[in-house]
Amino acid sequence: MNIYLLILLRAIHIFAGGLWLGSAIAYLFFVKPSVYAIGPAGPQFMQSLMERRRYPIFMIGSSLLTVLAGLILYWNSSGGFSPGWLITGPGLGYTIGSLASLVAFVVGNAFIGPLSARMGALGQQMAAAGRPPSSAQVGEMATLNQKLVRAEWVDFGMLVLAMLTMATARYWLF
């Protein structure tokens, strides 16, 4: 493969992956706790972040760029998924990192996105009612939030695992 294309793909992979993990860190450790801390204004802030600032589109875009560039780089490095390469130290490291990032990508798109959307729709429905939420709505919101928190932490763990294994895989010599 052309060296300039490899450099471009690696730059895209590293930059987009950094944005993906960095955004997850900022969201989990700063944005989300702040949303809870500000109370009633929290849902309005989240709605603005999700709809006006298009945070979900940013996350989908950065994760998709990371995965696509990574897939091409993996294909190139592995010699077309050569079994001999896959059992080397670097092959194993990149494979673990690739699988972890794919799990994070699936969790983000199949669970976090839809759960967030359901919570947003329920929140809008509760706000539009003009009365305190029913116990069923409160219970549903709590259940959705528990599922979301679990998915967010699985996603975060997989991203950290992917970053650590891919950053060190070239040094796995066994």
VMD Tcl script that builds the backbone (N, CA, C; Angstrom):
set m [mol new atoms 522]
animate dup $m
set s [atomselect $m all]
$s set {name element resname resid chain x y z} {
  {N N MET 1 A 0.854 -1.177 0.000}
  {CA C MET 1 A 0.000 0.000 0.000}
  {C C MET 1 A 0.899 1.239 0.000}
  {N N ASN 2 A 0.460 2.266 -0.659}
  {CA C ASN 2 A 1.181 3.527 -0.766}
  {C C ASN 2 A 1.474 4.093 0.621}
  {N N ILE 3 A 2.721 4.492 0.866}
  {CA C ILE 3 A 3.139 5.002 2.181}
  {C C ILE 3 A 2.354 6.256 2.580}
  {N N TYR 4 A 2.038 7.102 1.609}
  {CA C TYR 4 A 1.294 8.322 1.934}
  {C C TYR 4 A -0.136 8.003 2.367}
  {N N LEU 5 A -0.722 6.998 1.742}
  {CA C LEU 5 A -2.057 6.557 2.145}
  {C C LEU 5 A -2.014 5.951 3.545}
  {N N LEU 6 A -0.988 5.157 3.835}
  {CA C LEU 6 A -0.834 4.585 5.169}
  {C C LEU 6 A -0.688 5.673 6.235}
  {N N ILE 7 A 0.110 6.686 5.934}
  {CA C ILE 7 A 0.294 7.793 6.881}
  {C C ILE 7 A -1.028 8.523 7.095}
  {N N LEU 8 A -1.743 8.789 6.014}
  {CA C LEU 8 A -3.038 9.459 6.123}
  {C C LEU 8 A -4.023 8.624 6.946}
  {N N LEU 9 A -4.104 7.327 6.659}
  {CA C LEU 9 A -5.014 6.455 7.401}
  {C C LEU 9 A -4.640 6.375 8.874}
  {N N ARG 10 A -3.346 6.295 9.139}
  {CA C ARG 10 A -2.911 6.252 10.542}
  {C C ARG 10 A -3.237 7.555 11.258}
  {N N ALA 11 A -3.032 8.689 10.593}
  {CA C ALA 11 A -3.368 9.982 11.200}
  {C C ALA 11 A -4.870 10.070 11.478}
  {N N ILE 12 A -5.682 9.643 10.519}
  {CA C ILE 12 A -7.141 9.650 10.719}
  {C C ILE 12 A -7.511 8.738 11.878}
  {N N HIS 13 A -6.935 7.536 11.902}
  {CA C HIS 13 A -7.243 6.559 12.939}
  {C C HIS 13 A -6.889 7.094 14.332}
  {N N ILE 14 A -5.706 7.644 14.474}
  {CA C ILE 14 A -5.256 8.139 15.775}
  {C C ILE 14 A -6.037 9.382 16.188}
  {N N PHE 15 A -6.227 10.320 15.270}
  {CA C PHE 15 A -6.934 11.554 15.597}
  {C C PHE 15 A -8.399 11.269 15.945}
  {N N ALA 16 A -9.083 10.513 15.096}
  {CA C ALA 16 A -10.492 10.208 15.347}
  {C C ALA 16 A -10.651 9.355 16.605}
  {N N GLY 17 A -9.735 8.404 16.819}
  {CA C GLY 17 A -9.785 7.588 18.032}
  {C C GLY 17 A -9.569 8.423 19.280}
  {N N GLY 18 A -8.669 9.390 19.193}
  {CA C GLY 18 A -8.452 10.302 20.323}
  {C C GLY 18 A -9.689 11.135 20.618}
  {N N LEU 19 A -10.343 11.602 19.554}
  {CA C LEU 19 A -11.589 12.351 19.745}
  {C C LEU 19 A -12.676 11.472 20.361}
  {N N TRP 20 A -12.761 10.244 19.903}
  {CA C TRP 20 A -13.771 9.302 20.399}
  {C C TRP 20 A -13.560 9.034 21.887}
  {N N LEU 21 A -12.349 8.638 22.268}
  {CA C LEU 21 A -12.072 8.354 23.676}
  {C C LEU 21 A -12.105 9.633 24.514}
  {N N GLY 22 A -11.534 10.704 24.006}
  {CA C GLY 22 A -11.531 11.968 24.750}
  {C C GLY 22 A -12.928 12.494 25.008}
  {N N SER 23 A -13.792 12.361 24.027}
  {CA C SER 23 A -15.183 12.803 24.206}
  {C C SER 23 A -15.909 11.936 25.215}
  {N N ALA 24 A -15.616 10.647 25.198}
  {CA C ALA 24 A -16.232 9.746 26.187}
  {C C ALA 24 A -15.769 10.106 27.596}
  {N N ILE 25 A -14.497 10.414 27.759}
  {CA C ILE 25 A -13.966 10.815 29.062}
  {C C ILE 25 A -14.617 12.118 29.514}
  {N N ALA 26 A -14.642 13.109 28.625}
  {CA C ALA 26 A -15.242 14.404 28.986}
  {C C ALA 26 A -16.705 14.236 29.366}
  {N N TYR 27 A -17.424 13.423 28.616}
  {CA C TYR 27 A -18.846 13.212 28.895}
  {C C TYR 27 A -19.054 12.511 30.240}
  {N N LEU 28 A -18.365 11.382 30.439}
  {CA C LEU 28 A -18.583 10.581 31.652}
  {C C LEU 28 A -18.109 11.258 32.931}
  {N N PHE 29 A -16.987 11.959 32.861}
  {CA C PHE 29 A -16.394 12.495 34.079}
  {C C PHE 29 A -16.673 13.972 34.321}
  {N N PHE 30 A -17.173 14.699 33.315}
  {CA C PHE 30 A -17.408 16.123 33.504}
  {C C PHE 30 A -18.837 16.544 33.150}
  {N N VAL 31 A -19.273 16.232 31.940}
  {CA C VAL 31 A -20.589 16.681 31.487}
  {C C VAL 31 A -21.710 16.014 32.282}
  {N N LYS 32 A -21.709 14.701 32.324}
  {CA C LYS 32 A -22.809 13.980 32.979}
  {C C LYS 32 A -22.926 14.322 34.465}
  {N N PRO 33 A -21.833 14.342 35.247}
  {CA C PRO 33 A -21.966 14.746 36.647}
  {C C PRO 33 A -22.468 16.187 36.797}
  {N N SER 34 A -22.069 17.060 35.893}
  {CA C SER 34 A -22.541 18.453 35.950}
  {C C SER 34 A -24.026 18.540 35.654}
  {N N VAL 35 A -24.499 17.725 34.724}
  {CA C VAL 35 A -25.921 17.705 34.392}
  {C C VAL 35 A -26.737 17.299 35.616}
  {N N TYR 36 A -26.270 16.276 36.323}
  {CA C TYR 36 A -26.968 15.853 37.547}
  {C C TYR 36 A -26.908 16.943 38.612}
  {N N ALA 37 A -25.771 17.628 38.705}
  {CA C ALA 37 A -25.579 18.638 39.753}
  {C C ALA 37 A -26.436 19.882 39.546}
  {N N ILE 38 A -26.746 20.240 38.312}
  {CA C ILE 38 A -27.504 21.481 38.089}
  {C C ILE 38 A -29.008 21.283 38.207}
  {N N GLY 39 A -29.432 20.061 38.448}
  {CA C GLY 39 A -30.845 19.799 38.739}
  {C C GLY 39 A -31.771 19.974 37.562}
  {N N PRO 40 A -32.841 20.763 37.739}
  {CA C PRO 40 A -33.882 20.873 36.713}
  {C C PRO 40 A -33.394 21.405 35.356}
  {N N ALA 41 A -32.310 22.158 35.348}
  {CA C ALA 41 A -31.784 22.668 34.078}
  {C C ALA 41 A -30.989 21.599 33.327}
  {N N GLY 42 A -30.663 20.497 33.989}
  {CA C GLY 42 A -29.875 19.433 33.381}
  {C C GLY 42 A -30.479 18.866 32.115}
  {N N PRO 43 A -31.762 18.482 32.136}
  {CA C PRO 43 A -32.354 17.944 30.907}
  {C C PRO 43 A -32.345 18.935 29.741}
  {N N GLN 44 A -32.526 20.221 30.034}
  {CA C GLN 44 A -32.472 21.225 28.967}
  {C C GLN 44 A -31.074 21.301 28.365}
  {N N PHE 45 A -30.069 21.249 29.233}
  {CA C PHE 45 A -28.694 21.260 28.745}
  {C C PHE 45 A -28.431 20.041 27.863}
  {N N MET 46 A -28.858 18.851 28.334}
  {CA C MET 46 A -28.638 17.629 27.559}
  {C C MET 46 A -29.361 17.683 26.218}
  {N N GLN 47 A -30.560 18.230 26.219}
  {CA C GLN 47 A -31.294 18.346 24.961}
  {C C GLN 47 A -30.531 19.242 23.986}
  {N N SER 48 A -29.984 20.341 24.499}
  {CA C SER 48 A -29.200 21.231 23.642}
  {C C SER 48 A -27.941 20.532 23.124}
  {N N LEU 49 A -27.266 19.804 23.997}
  {CA C LEU 49 A -26.059 19.090 23.591}
  {C C LEU 49 A -26.367 18.056 22.514}
  {N N MET 50 A -27.457 17.349 22.699}
  {CA C MET 50 A -27.783 16.269 21.769}
  {C C MET 50 A -28.385 16.781 20.458}
  {N N GLU 51 A -29.245 17.761 20.536}
  {CA C GLU 51 A -29.959 18.211 19.335}
  {C C GLU 51 A -29.289 19.390 18.650}
  {N N ARG 52 A -28.952 20.415 19.396}
  {CA C ARG 52 A -28.381 21.611 18.759}
  {C C ARG 52 A -26.905 21.444 18.444}
  {N N ARG 53 A -26.171 20.855 19.362}
  {CA C ARG 53 A -24.725 20.668 19.162}
  {C C ARG 53 A -24.421 19.359 18.450}
  {N N ARG 54 A -25.407 18.509 18.287}
  {CA C ARG 54 A -25.296 17.263 17.536}
  {C C ARG 54 A -24.190 16.333 18.053}
  {N N TYR 55 A -24.105 16.221 19.358}
  {CA C TYR 55 A -23.111 15.343 19.982}
  {C C TYR 55 A -23.191 13.909 19.468}
  {N N PRO 56 A -24.385 13.324 19.324}
  {CA C PRO 56 A -24.432 11.952 18.810}
  {C C PRO 56 A -23.819 11.810 17.413}
  {N N ILE 57 A -24.035 12.791 16.560}
  {CA C ILE 57 A -23.471 12.727 15.207}
  {C C ILE 57 A -21.953 12.814 15.262}
  {N N PHE 58 A -21.448 13.665 16.149}
  {CA C PHE 58 A -20.000 13.768 16.340}
  {C C PHE 58 A -19.427 12.433 16.789}
  {N N MET 59 A -20.090 11.785 17.762}
  {CA C MET 59 A -19.594 10.505 18.278}
  {C C MET 59 A -19.671 9.409 17.212}
  {N N ILE 60 A -20.750 9.379 16.466}
  {CA C ILE 60 A -20.865 8.386 15.389}
  {C C ILE 60 A -19.780 8.626 14.340}
  {N N GLY 61 A -19.578 9.875 13.977}
  {CA C GLY 61 A -18.573 10.210 12.967}
  {C C GLY 61 A -17.165 9.853 13.407}
  {N N SER 62 A -16.792 10.242 14.618}
  {CA C SER 62 A -15.425 9.941 15.078}
  {C C SER 62 A -15.224 8.439 15.252}
  {N N SER 63 A -16.236 7.741 15.760}
  {CA C SER 63 A -16.089 6.293 15.935}
  {C C SER 63 A -16.042 5.578 14.584}
  {N N LEU 64 A -16.847 6.011 13.648}
  {CA C LEU 64 A -16.869 5.376 12.329}
  {C C LEU 64 A -15.549 5.602 11.589}
  {N N LEU 65 A -15.021 6.818 11.634}
  {CA C LEU 65 A -13.722 7.091 11.011}
  {C C LEU 65 A -12.631 6.227 11.638}
  {N N THR 66 A -12.662 6.108 12.968}
  {CA C THR 66 A -11.668 5.298 13.669}
  {C C THR 66 A -11.739 3.847 13.217}
  {N N VAL 67 A -12.944 3.303 13.191}
  {CA C VAL 67 A -13.121 1.886 12.841}
  {C C VAL 67 A -12.770 1.632 11.379}
  {N N LEU 68 A -13.202 2.482 10.475}
  {CA C LEU 68 A -12.922 2.255 9.048}
  {C C LEU 68 A -11.430 2.369 8.738}
  {N N ALA 69 A -10.794 3.438 9.247}
  {CA C ALA 69 A -9.353 3.581 9.016}
  {C C ALA 69 A -8.605 2.434 9.681}
  {N N GLY 70 A -9.033 2.047 10.867}
  {CA C GLY 70 A -8.396 0.937 11.575}
  {C C GLY 70 A -8.534 -0.381 10.835}
  {N N LEU 71 A -9.686 -0.611 10.255}
  {CA C LEU 71 A -9.909 -1.845 9.497}
  {C C LEU 71 A -8.947 -1.937 8.313}
  {N N ILE 72 A -8.772 -0.842 7.598}
  {CA C ILE 72 A -7.857 -0.839 6.452}
  {C C ILE 72 A -6.418 -1.032 6.929}
  {N N LEU 73 A -6.042 -0.351 8.017}
  {CA C LEU 73 A -4.695 -0.515 8.555}
  {C C LEU 73 A -4.463 -1.946 9.047}
  {N N TYR 74 A -5.462 -2.512 9.686}
  {CA C TYR 74 A -5.367 -3.886 10.188}
  {C C TYR 74 A -5.202 -4.858 9.025}
  {N N TRP 75 A -5.987 -4.666 7.995}
  {CA C TRP 75 A -5.902 -5.506 6.791}
  {C C TRP 75 A -4.485 -5.434 6.214}
  {N N ASN 76 A -3.960 -4.229 6.116}
  {CA C ASN 76 A -2.630 -4.044 5.549}
  {C C ASN 76 A -1.563 -4.673 6.438}
  {N N SER 77 A -1.608 -4.397 7.730}
  {CA C SER 77 A -0.584 -4.918 8.649}
  {C C SER 77 A -0.617 -6.434 8.755}
  {N N SER 78 A -1.803 -7.005 8.676}
  {CA C SER 78 A -1.956 -8.448 8.855}
  {C C SER 78 A -1.710 -9.235 7.572}
  {N N GLY 79 A -1.454 -8.539 6.490}
  {CA C GLY 79 A -1.279 -9.237 5.219}
  {C C GLY 79 A -2.565 -9.892 4.767}
  {N N GLY 80 A -3.674 -9.181 4.957}
  {CA C GLY 80 A -4.981 -9.721 4.562}
  {C C GLY 80 A -5.513 -10.748 5.552}
  {N N PHE 81 A -5.338 -10.476 6.834}
  {CA C PHE 81 A -5.799 -11.356 7.924}
  {C C PHE 81 A -5.058 -12.690 7.933}
  {N N SER 82 A -3.769 -12.646 7.706}
  {CA C SER 82 A -2.933 -13.847 7.704}
  {C C SER 82 A -2.916 -14.477 9.100}
  {N N PRO 83 A -3.285 -15.754 9.209}
  {CA C PRO 83 A -3.293 -16.407 10.522}
  {C C PRO 83 A -1.926 -16.391 11.205}
  {N N GLY 84 A -0.860 -16.471 10.421}
  {CA C GLY 84 A 0.485 -16.426 10.995}
  {C C GLY 84 A 0.764 -15.127 11.722}
  {N N TRP 85 A 0.284 -14.015 11.171}
  {CA C TRP 85 A 0.494 -12.710 11.799}
  {C C TRP 85 A -0.393 -12.547 13.023}
  {N N LEU 86 A -1.590 -13.082 12.960}
  {CA C LEU 86 A -2.552 -12.897 14.045}
  {C C LEU 86 A -2.082 -13.506 15.360}
  {N N ILE 87 A -1.200 -14.506 15.315}
  {CA C ILE 87 A -0.744 -15.124 16.553}
  {C C ILE 87 A 0.589 -14.562 17.055}
  {N N THR 88 A 1.121 -13.556 16.370}
  {CA C THR 88 A 2.320 -12.875 16.869}
  {C C THR 88 A 1.904 -11.922 17.986}
  {N N GLY 89 A 2.888 -11.435 18.731}
  {CA C GLY 89 A 2.585 -10.471 19.797}
  {C C GLY 89 A 1.843 -9.246 19.275}
  {N N PRO 90 A 2.415 -8.549 18.275}
  {CA C PRO 90 A 1.697 -7.394 17.733}
  {C C PRO 90 A 0.345 -7.771 17.130}
  {N N GLY 91 A 0.289 -8.899 16.450}
  {CA C GLY 91 A -0.980 -9.338 15.862}
  {C C GLY 91 A -2.037 -9.551 16.923}
  {N N LEU 92 A -1.638 -10.190 18.026}
  {CA C LEU 92 A -2.569 -10.413 19.131}
  {C C LEU 92 A -2.994 -9.089 19.764}
  {N N GLY 93 A -2.045 -8.189 19.971}
  {CA C GLY 93 A -2.365 -6.881 20.566}
  {C C GLY 93 A -3.327 -6.078 19.706}
  {N N TYR 94 A -3.038 -6.007 18.412}
  {CA C TYR 94 A -3.930 -5.270 17.518}
  {C C TYR 94 A -5.289 -5.953 17.382}
  {N N THR 95 A -5.302 -7.269 17.450}
  {CA C THR 95 A -6.576 -7.987 17.370}
  {C C THR 95 A -7.431 -7.706 18.601}
  {N N ILE 96 A -6.831 -7.759 19.788}
  {CA C ILE 96 A -7.583 -7.443 21.014}
  {C C ILE 96 A -8.108 -6.014 20.950}
  {N N GLY 97 A -7.246 -5.085 20.551}
  {CA C GLY 97 A -7.670 -3.684 20.446}
  {C C GLY 97 A -8.765 -3.491 19.419}
  {N N SER 98 A -8.651 -4.182 18.298}
  {CA C SER 98 A -9.671 -4.073 17.252}
  {C C SER 98 A -11.009 -4.607 17.726}
  {N N LEU 99 A -10.987 -5.763 18.383}
  {CA C LEU 99 A -12.232 -6.341 18.883}
  {C C LEU 99 A -12.856 -5.448 19.961}
  {N N ALA 100 A -12.018 -4.887 20.834}
  {CA C ALA 100 A -12.538 -3.988 21.868}
  {C C ALA 100 A -13.176 -2.749 21.245}
  {N N SER 101 A -12.544 -2.196 20.220}
  {CA C SER 101 A -13.123 -1.003 19.581}
  {C C SER 101 A -14.413 -1.347 18.838}
  {N N LEU 102 A -14.477 -2.538 18.260}
  {CA C LEU 102 A -15.720 -2.945 17.597}
  {C C LEU 102 A -16.849 -3.133 18.604}
  {N N VAL 103 A -16.530 -3.704 19.778}
  {CA C VAL 103 A -17.537 -3.823 20.839}
  {C C VAL 103 A -18.001 -2.431 21.258}
  {N N ALA 104 A -17.064 -1.501 21.448}
  {CA C ALA 104 A -17.428 -0.131 21.829}
  {C C ALA 104 A -18.295 0.516 20.756}
  {N N PHE 105 A -17.963 0.302 19.498}
  {CA C PHE 105 A -18.734 0.869 18.395}
  {C C PHE 105 A -20.167 0.322 18.411}
  {N N VAL 106 A -20.304 -0.980 18.583}
  {CA C VAL 106 A -21.630 -1.602 18.608}
  {C C VAL 106 A -22.419 -1.144 19.838}
  {N N VAL 107 A -21.781 -1.125 20.996}
  {CA C VAL 107 A -22.472 -0.686 22.220}
  {C C VAL 107 A -22.940 0.758 22.065}
  {N N GLY 108 A -22.085 1.606 21.531}
  {CA C GLY 108 A -22.457 3.007 21.349}
  {C C GLY 108 A -23.628 3.191 20.407}
  {N N ASN 109 A -23.600 2.471 19.302}
  {CA C ASN 109 A -24.633 2.667 18.282}
  {C C ASN 109 A -25.889 1.843 18.504}
  {N N ALA 110 A -25.767 0.685 19.137}
  {CA C ALA 110 A -26.932 -0.179 19.327}
  {C C ALA 110 A -27.596 0.014 20.691}
  {N N PHE 111 A -26.859 0.569 21.653}
  {CA C PHE 111 A -27.417 0.711 22.992}
  {C C PHE 111 A -27.439 2.163 23.481}
  {N N ILE 112 A -26.273 2.809 23.529}
  {CA C ILE 112 A -26.205 4.164 24.086}
  {C C ILE 112 A -27.061 5.132 23.291}
  {N N GLY 113 A -26.920 5.134 21.972}
  {CA C GLY 113 A -27.710 6.048 21.138}
  {C C GLY 113 A -29.208 5.851 21.303}
  {N N PRO 114 A -29.705 4.631 21.107}
  {CA C PRO 114 A -31.142 4.408 21.255}
  {C C PRO 114 A -31.663 4.659 22.681}
  {N N LEU 115 A -30.890 4.271 23.702}
  {CA C LEU 115 A -31.337 4.528 25.075}
  {C C LEU 115 A -31.414 6.020 25.352}
  {N N SER 116 A -30.417 6.762 24.889}
  {CA C SER 116 A -30.427 8.225 25.071}
  {C C SER 116 A -31.618 8.849 24.359}
  {N N ALA 117 A -31.902 8.371 23.161}
  {CA C ALA 117 A -33.033 8.899 22.402}
  {C C ALA 117 A -34.352 8.603 23.120}
  {N N ARG 118 A -34.485 7.391 23.665}
  {CA C ARG 118 A -35.709 7.047 24.400}
  {C C ARG 118 A -35.853 7.898 25.658}
  {N N MET 119 A -34.746 8.132 26.342}
  {CA C MET 119 A -34.792 8.979 27.538}
  {C C MET 119 A -35.165 10.414 27.172}
  {N N GLY 120 A -34.606 10.912 26.071}
  {CA C GLY 120 A -34.929 12.268 25.627}
  {C C GLY 120 A -36.395 12.404 25.265}
  {N N ALA 121 A -36.923 11.421 24.556}
  {CA C ALA 121 A -38.339 11.462 24.170}
  {C C ALA 121 A -39.235 11.382 25.400}
  {N N LEU 122 A -38.876 10.534 26.345}
  {CA C LEU 122 A -39.665 10.424 27.576}
  {C C LEU 122 A -39.586 11.717 28.374}
  {N N GLY 123 A -38.419 12.310 28.428}
  {CA C GLY 123 A -38.261 13.582 29.132}
  {C C GLY 123 A -39.099 14.687 28.506}
  {N N GLN 124 A -39.139 14.728 27.184}
  {CA C GLN 124 A -39.969 15.725 26.507}
  {C C GLN 124 A -41.448 15.473 26.769}
  {N N GLN 125 A -41.832 14.221 26.765}
  {CA C GLN 125 A -43.225 13.855 27.051}
  {C C GLN 125 A -43.593 14.264 28.477}
  {N N MET 126 A -42.703 14.043 29.414}
  {CA C MET 126 A -42.961 14.418 30.803}
  {C C MET 126 A -43.056 15.932 30.948}
  {N N ALA 127 A -42.178 16.664 30.268}
  {CA C ALA 127 A -42.194 18.126 30.350}
  {C C ALA 127 A -43.438 18.712 29.699}
  {N N ALA 128 A -43.870 18.102 28.607}
  {CA C ALA 128 A -45.030 18.620 27.879}
  {C C ALA 128 A -46.342 18.365 28.611}
  {N N ALA 129 A -46.347 17.415 29.524}
  {CA C ALA 129 A -47.578 17.067 30.236}
  {C C ALA 129 A -48.054 18.192 31.135}
  {N N GLY 130 A -47.152 19.048 31.579}
  {CA C GLY 130 A -47.544 20.174 32.423}
  {C C GLY 130 A -47.925 19.762 33.838}
  {N N ARG 131 A -47.542 18.587 34.237}
  {CA C ARG 131 A -47.814 18.091 35.583}
  {C C ARG 131 A -46.627 17.248 36.011}
  {N N PRO 132 A -46.556 16.936 37.282}
  {CA C PRO 132 A -45.459 16.064 37.710}
  {C C PRO 132 A -45.542 14.711 36.991}
  {N N PRO 133 A -44.401 14.094 36.738}
  {CA C PRO 133 A -44.412 12.808 36.033}
  {C C PRO 133 A -45.092 11.725 36.869}
  {N N SER 134 A -45.700 10.782 36.174}
  {CA C SER 134 A -46.339 9.663 36.862}
  {C C SER 134 A -45.269 8.734 37.423}
  {N N SER 135 A -45.667 7.875 38.332}
  {CA C SER 135 A -44.708 6.926 38.903}
  {C C SER 135 A -44.204 5.964 37.828}
  {N N ALA 136 A -45.053 5.645 36.862}
  {CA C ALA 136 A -44.632 4.773 35.762}
  {C C ALA 136 A -43.549 5.463 34.927}
  {N N GLN 137 A -43.716 6.750 34.659}
  {CA C GLN 137 A -42.720 7.491 33.880}
  {C C GLN 137 A -41.402 7.597 34.651}
  {N N VAL 138 A -41.495 7.872 35.941}
  {CA C VAL 138 A -40.292 7.971 36.771}
  {C C VAL 138 A -39.571 6.624 36.789}
  {N N GLY 139 A -40.328 5.539 36.936}
  {CA C GLY 139 A -39.746 4.206 36.944}
  {C C GLY 139 A -39.095 3.858 35.619}
  {N N GLU 140 A -39.768 4.191 34.521}
  {CA C GLU 140 A -39.207 3.920 33.206}
  {C C GLU 140 A -37.931 4.718 32.987}
  {N N MET 141 A -37.928 5.973 33.411}
  {CA C MET 141 A -36.739 6.810 33.263}
  {C C MET 141 A -35.578 6.232 34.080}
  {N N ALA 142 A -35.868 5.759 35.287}
  {CA C ALA 142 A -34.820 5.170 36.123}
  {C C ALA 142 A -34.260 3.900 35.492}
  {N N THR 143 A -35.129 3.062 34.938}
  {CA C THR 143 A -34.695 1.829 34.280}
  {C C THR 143 A -33.832 2.139 33.065}
  {N N LEU 144 A -34.284 3.089 32.252}
  {CA C LEU 144 A -33.503 3.482 31.075}
  {C C LEU 144 A -32.138 4.031 31.491}
  {N N ASN 145 A -32.125 4.829 32.553}
  {CA C ASN 145 A -30.877 5.419 33.020}
  {C C ASN 145 A -29.905 4.343 33.515}
  {N N GLN 146 A -30.413 3.336 34.227}
  {CA C GLN 146 A -29.543 2.249 34.686}
  {C C GLN 146 A -28.921 1.509 33.502}
  {N N LYS 147 A -29.725 1.227 32.499}
  {CA C LYS 147 A -29.210 0.551 31.303}
  {C C LYS 147 A -28.185 1.425 30.592}
  {N N LEU 148 A -28.466 2.715 30.520}
  {CA C LEU 148 A -27.559 3.646 29.851}
  {C C LEU 148 A -26.224 3.714 30.580}
  {N N VAL 149 A -26.266 3.824 31.893}
  {CA C VAL 149 A -25.025 3.907 32.672}
  {C C VAL 149 A -24.183 2.655 32.463}
  {N N ARG 150 A -24.813 1.484 32.491}
  {CA C ARG 150 A -24.093 0.236 32.252}
  {C C ARG 150 A -23.447 0.231 30.869}
  {N N ALA 151 A -24.208 0.622 29.864}
  {CA C ALA 151 A -23.686 0.639 28.492}
  {C C ALA 151 A -22.546 1.645 28.351}
  {N N GLU 152 A -22.675 2.797 28.991}
  {CA C GLU 152 A -21.622 3.812 28.911}
  {C C GLU 152 A -20.319 3.303 29.510}
  {N N TRP 153 A -20.404 2.599 30.624}
  {CA C TRP 153 A -19.184 2.096 31.257}
  {C C TRP 153 A -18.570 0.927 30.486}
  {N N VAL 154 A -19.392 0.093 29.890}
  {CA C VAL 154 A -18.860 -0.974 29.027}
  {C C VAL 154 A -18.149 -0.329 27.838}
  {N N ASP 155 A -18.793 0.642 27.229}
  {CA C ASP 155 A -18.221 1.357 26.092}
  {C C ASP 155 A -16.888 1.996 26.474}
  {N N PHE 156 A -16.870 2.690 27.595}
  {CA C PHE 156 A -15.651 3.351 28.063}
  {C C PHE 156 A -14.536 2.332 28.320}
  {N N GLY 157 A -14.865 1.241 28.987}
  {CA C GLY 157 A -13.866 0.205 29.252}
  {C C GLY 157 A -13.278 -0.376 27.982}
  {N N MET 158 A -14.128 -0.609 26.998}
  {CA C MET 158 A -13.653 -1.152 25.723}
  {C C MET 158 A -12.765 -0.141 24.996}
  {N N LEU 159 A -13.108 1.138 25.076}
  {CA C LEU 159 A -12.280 2.166 24.438}
  {C C LEU 159 A -10.908 2.257 25.097}
  {N N VAL 160 A -10.872 2.196 26.411}
  {CA C VAL 160 A -9.587 2.233 27.124}
  {C C VAL 160 A -8.756 1.001 26.766}
  {N N LEU 161 A -9.394 -0.171 26.758}
  {CA C LEU 161 A -8.687 -1.396 26.380}
  {C C LEU 161 A -8.141 -1.295 24.955}
  {N N ALA 162 A -8.951 -0.789 24.044}
  {CA C ALA 162 A -8.508 -0.633 22.654}
  {C C ALA 162 A -7.311 0.304 22.565}
  {N N MET 163 A -7.388 1.425 23.251}
  {CA C MET 163 A -6.306 2.397 23.205}
  {C C MET 163 A -5.020 1.817 23.792}
  {N N LEU 164 A -5.121 1.163 24.936}
  {CA C LEU 164 A -3.928 0.617 25.576}
  {C C LEU 164 A -3.286 -0.501 24.754}
  {N N THR 165 A -4.103 -1.388 24.215}
  {CA C THR 165 A -3.526 -2.492 23.446}
  {C C THR 165 A -2.942 -2.012 22.122}
  {N N MET 166 A -3.614 -1.101 21.460}
  {CA C MET 166 A -3.105 -0.618 20.170}
  {C C MET 166 A -1.875 0.260 20.344}
  {N N ALA 167 A -1.813 1.003 21.443}
  {CA C ALA 167 A -0.647 1.856 21.681}
  {C C ALA 167 A 0.594 1.035 22.029}
  {N N THR 168 A 0.404 -0.176 22.540}
  {CA C THR 168 A 1.538 -0.975 22.972}
  {C C THR 168 A 1.782 -2.227 22.137}
  {N N ALA 169 A 0.877 -2.568 21.240}
  {CA C ALA 169 A 0.937 -3.848 20.515}
  {C C ALA 169 A 2.251 -4.057 19.775}
  {N N ARG 170 A 2.814 -3.035 19.200}
  {CA C ARG 170 A 4.064 -3.218 18.430}
  {C C ARG 170 A 5.211 -3.684 19.319}
  {N N TYR 171 A 5.055 -3.527 20.638}
  {CA C TYR 171 A 6.129 -3.929 21.570}
  {C C TYR 171 A 5.874 -5.286 22.220}
  {N N TRP 172 A 4.775 -5.934 21.845}
  {CA C TRP 172 A 4.470 -7.245 22.398}
  {C C TRP 172 A 5.326 -8.280 21.656}
  {N N LEU 173 A 6.407 -8.658 22.237}
  {CA C LEU 173 A 7.353 -9.553 21.577}
  {C C LEU 173 A 7.343 -10.914 22.260}
  {N N PHE 174 A 6.578 -11.809 21.717}
  {CA C PHE 174 A 6.567 -13.197 22.199}
  {C C PHE 174 A 6.191 -14.119 21.071}
}
mol reanalyze $m
mol bondsrecalc $m
mol representation Tube
mol addrep $m
